[in-house]
């Protein structure tokens, strides 16, 4: 009886995801490691090329639960131009969706201490839904599998200094409609625009410790506002640990460590605070961030406050930016 109930929960969650295409909204806990996915204006902000790999396993321990694998690359190609590429694969029970997008950003400099970037995102999603695997009979909605490609575009703006950032964006301006009509029965699903708003600040507690609070809002027409409130402590640009709360959904522990000058790894665990906690063991998320290099001019460019590698927040780099 318990296994059947779990299956019912998974199927119900899948139906909700399919009708609203909620998986288009990348609900990462470590969103600061994948920021170009939700805002193309972020591409190139590091002043060098950065590759990120991310794996998220949601509702751990349950067959068919959501899994997301991400690979992204972005970097600065000139004084003001940034480029990026991302591939995201979502798996939820019988749904398999792969998103492929290219990013372009252009930066202006309102002052010697700040950067304002504008970005565009273009690409699409390959959707594969094995509805026949559900074994639901006498229902036109589940009578055949779905295979299709949905193009889309996104846009964003990103303002930042070494201490503060403000971001606003959407990743799916085109509202792709999917529908079928058979025997006077109409079933449909559409991709609603997802809007992101995020901001954060870095406080210097002393020479070695920094406090990094941030907030992320996701707004989708017809759905409740999703809010992430986070705070972390960064020690000596080597170790970061913190906590995040997704209101009415989960609470998470965050951890990042720099293993080498150009390599970081991160881990987070989400404990579900809703009624779904009875049917899963939380969510795990792993990330690897690798700096691939860039020219010396780009390396001196001001970086967003939640990005850190060896020396990136040092006084020497800040003086180079000002001068």
C-alpha positions in Angstrom: 0.0 0.0 0.0 2.8 2.4 0.9 4.6 1.7 -2.4 1.4 2.3 -4.4 1.0 5.6 -2.5 4.6 6.6 -3.4 3.9 5.8 -7.1 0.8 7.9 -6.9 2.7 10.8 -5.5 5.4 10.5 -8.3 2.8 10.3 -11.0 0.8 13.2 -9.6 4.1 15.3 -9.4 4.9 14.3 -13.0 1.4 15.4 -14.2 1.9 18.8 -12.5 5.3 19.2 -14.1 4.1 18.2 -17.5 1.1 20.6 -17.5 3.1 23.6 -16.2 6.6 22.6 -17.5 8.0 23.5 -14.1 11.2 21.7 -14.9 12.1 24.6 -17.2 12.7 26.5 -13.9 16.1 25.2 -12.8 15.5 25.0 -9.0 19.1 24.7 -8.0 20.2 25.3 -4.4 23.7 26.3 -5.6 22.3 28.7 -8.1 25.3 31.0 -7.7 27.4 28.3 -9.5 24.9 28.2 -12.4 23.9 31.8 -12.7 24.3 32.0 -16.4 21.5 29.4 -16.7 19.0 31.9 -15.3 20.6 35.1 -16.5 22.5 35.3 -19.8 23.9 38.7 -18.8 26.1 36.9 -16.2 28.2 35.2 -19.0 31.7 36.6 -19.1 31.5 38.3 -15.7 34.4 36.3 -14.3 36.8 37.9 -16.8 38.0 34.4 -17.9 36.4 31.2 -19.0 34.7 29.0 -16.4 33.3 25.5 -16.8 30.7 24.2 -14.4 29.3 20.7 -14.0 26.3 20.1 -11.7 24.3 17.0 -10.7 21.1 17.3 -8.7 19.2 14.3 -7.4 15.8 15.3 -6.0 13.6 13.2 -3.7 16.5 10.8 -3.1 15.7 7.2 -2.8 12.5 7.2 -4.9 12.4 5.5 -8.4 11.5 8.0 -11.1 12.3 11.1 -9.0 13.7 14.2 -10.6 17.3 14.3 -11.7 19.2 17.1 -13.4 22.6 17.1 -15.0 24.1 20.4 -16.2 27.2 21.4 -18.1 27.9 25.1 -18.8 30.8 27.2 -20.1 31.0 30.9 -20.3 33.7 33.6 -20.6 34.8 37.0 -21.7 35.9 37.4 -25.4 36.7 41.1 -25.4 36.6 44.1 -23.1 32.8 44.1 -23.0 31.5 40.9 -24.7 30.7 37.6 -23.0 29.7 34.3 -24.5 28.3 31.1 -23.0 26.9 27.7 -23.7 24.8 25.4 -21.5 23.4 21.9 -21.7 20.8 20.8 -19.1 19.2 17.4 -19.0 16.1 16.9 -16.8 14.7 13.4 -16.0 11.4 13.0 -14.2 9.9 9.6 -14.2 8.9 9.2 -17.9 9.9 12.7 -19.0 13.4 13.3 -20.4 14.1 16.9 -21.5 17.4 18.4 -22.8 17.8 22.2 -22.9 20.6 23.6 -25.1 21.2 27.3 -25.1 23.8 29.9 -26.2 24.3 33.2 -24.3 25.6 36.6 -25.3 26.3 39.5 -23.0 27.5 43.1 -23.4 28.8 45.1 -20.5 29.0 48.8 -19.8 30.7 50.5 -16.9 28.6 53.1 -15.0 31.5 53.9 -12.7 35.1 52.7 -12.1 33.7 50.3 -9.4 30.7 48.8 -11.1 29.5 46.9 -14.2 26.1 46.7 -15.9 25.6 43.8 -18.3 22.8 43.0 -20.7 22.3 39.5 -22.0 20.4 37.4 -24.5 19.8 33.6 -24.5 18.7 31.5 -27.5 18.2 27.8 -28.0 15.5 25.3 -27.2 14.5 22.1 -25.5 14.2 18.5 -26.8 11.3 16.9 -25.1 10.8 13.1 -24.9 7.9 11.8 -22.8 7.3 8.0 -22.6 3.6 8.3 -21.7 2.9 4.6 -22.7 5.2 3.6 -19.8 2.6 4.9 -17.3 0.2 2.1 -18.4 -2.8 4.3 -18.2 -5.6 3.1 -20.6 -8.7 4.7 -22.1 -7.3 8.2 -21.7 -6.4 10.2 -24.8 -3.9 12.3 -22.9 -1.7 9.2 -22.4 -2.4 7.4 -25.7 0.9 8.1 -27.4 4.4 9.3 -26.6 5.6 12.9 -27.1 8.8 13.8 -29.0 9.3 17.4 -30.0 11.6 20.4 -30.1 10.6 23.8 -28.5 12.7 26.8 -29.4 12.9 29.7 -27.0 14.8 32.9 -26.1 15.6 34.7 -22.8 17.0 38.0 -21.7 18.5 39.6 -18.5 20.3 42.4 -16.9 23.0 42.1 -14.3 24.5 44.9 -12.2 27.4 44.2 -9.8 30.4 45.4 -7.9 32.8 43.4 -5.8 30.4 43.7 -2.9 26.9 43.9 -4.3 24.8 42.4 -7.2 21.3 42.8 -8.6 19.9 40.5 -11.3 16.6 40.4 -13.2 15.9 37.9 -16.1 13.7 35.5 -17.8 14.8 32.4 -19.7 11.6 31.6 -21.8 10.1 34.6 -23.5 8.3 32.5 -26.1 5.2 30.8 -24.7 5.3 27.4 -26.4 1.8 25.8 -26.6 1.3 22.1 -26.8 -2.1 20.6 -27.4 -4.0 17.7 -28.9 -7.6 17.3 -29.8 -9.3 13.9 -30.2 -12.9 12.8 -29.9 -13.9 16.3 -28.6 -11.3 16.0 -25.8 -8.7 18.8 -25.6 -5.6 18.5 -23.5 -3.0 21.2 -23.4 0.2 22.4 -21.7 2.1 25.6 -22.1 5.4 27.1 -21.0 4.7 30.1 -18.9 7.4 32.8 -18.6 9.6 32.4 -15.5 10.9 35.6 -14.1 14.0 35.7 -11.8 15.0 38.5 -9.4 18.0 38.1 -7.2 20.3 40.3 -5.0 23.1 39.9 -2.5 25.9 41.6 -0.6 29.2 40.7 0.9 30.1 41.9 4.3 33.8 41.9 5.5 33.6 40.6 9.1 37.5 40.7 9.4 40.6 39.9 7.4 39.6 36.2 6.8 35.8 35.9 7.2 33.1 37.3 4.9 29.3 37.1 5.4 27.3 36.6 2.1 23.5 37.0 2.4 21.4 36.7 -0.8 17.8 36.3 -1.9 16.2 34.8 -5.1 12.6 35.1 -6.3 11.0 33.1 -9.1 7.7 34.2 -10.4 5.5 32.2 -12.8 2.0 33.1 -13.9 -0.5 30.9 -12.0 2.0 29.6 -9.5 3.0 30.7 -6.0 6.1 33.0 -5.7 9.2 30.9 -5.0 11.6 32.5 -2.5 15.1 31.4 -1.6 16.8 33.2 1.4 20.5 32.2 1.8 23.4 33.2 4.0 27.0 31.8 4.0 30.3 32.4 5.6 33.5 32.5 3.4 36.8 31.8 5.1 40.0 33.0 3.5 38.7 32.5 0.0 39.1 28.7 0.5 36.0 27.4 2.4 32.4 28.4 2.3 29.5 27.0 4.3 26.0 28.3 4.8 22.2 27.7 5.0 19.4 28.3 2.6 15.6 28.3 3.0 13.2 27.9 0.2 10.0 29.2 1.7 7.3 26.5 2.3 9.5 24.0 0.5 12.9 23.1 2.0 15.8 24.0 4.1 19.4 23.4 2.9 23.0 23.1 4.0 25.6 24.5 1.6 29.3 23.7 1.4 32.1 24.7 -1.1 35.9 24.3 -0.9 38.7 25.4 -3.2 40.9 22.3 -3.8 43.3 24.1 -6.2 43.9 27.6 -7.4 41.4 27.1 -10.3 39.2 24.3 -9.0 36.2 24.3 -6.5 33.7 21.7 -5.6 30.4 22.3 -3.9 27.7 20.2 -2.2 24.3 20.9 -0.8 21.6 18.9 0.9 17.9 19.9 0.9 15.6 18.7 3.6 11.9 18.9 2.4 9.7 20.8 4.9 6.4 20.1 3.0 4.2 17.0 3.3 6.4 15.4 0.5 9.0 14.8 3.3 7.0 11.6 4.1 7.9 10.1 0.7 11.5 11.0 0.1 14.9 11.4 1.7 15.7 15.0 0.6 17.8 16.2 -2.4 21.5 16.1 -3.1 23.4 18.5 -5.3 27.1 18.4 -6.4 29.0 20.9 -8.4 32.5 21.2 -9.9 33.7 24.7 -11.0 36.9 24.9 -13.1 38.6 28.1 -14.3 40.1 27.6 -17.7 42.0 30.8 -17.9 41.9 34.1 -19.9 44.1 37.0 -20.8 45.6 39.2 -18.2 43.4 42.2 -19.1 40.3 40.2 -18.5 41.6 38.8 -15.2 41.7 42.3 -13.7 38.1 42.9 -14.4 35.8 43.3 -11.4 34.1 40.1 -10.4 30.5 39.5 -9.0 30.6 39.1 -5.2 29.6 35.4 -5.0 32.4 34.4 -7.3 35.7 33.5 -5.6 38.9 31.8 -6.5 42.4 32.3 -5.4 43.2 36.1 -5.1 39.9 37.1 -6.8 38.8 39.2 -3.8 42.2 40.4 -2.9 43.1 44.1 -2.4 45.6 43.8 -5.3 42.8 42.9 -7.7 40.5 45.6 -6.4 43.2 48.2 -6.8 43.8 47.0 -10.4 40.1 47.5 -11.1 40.0 51.0 -9.8 43.1 52.1 -11.6 
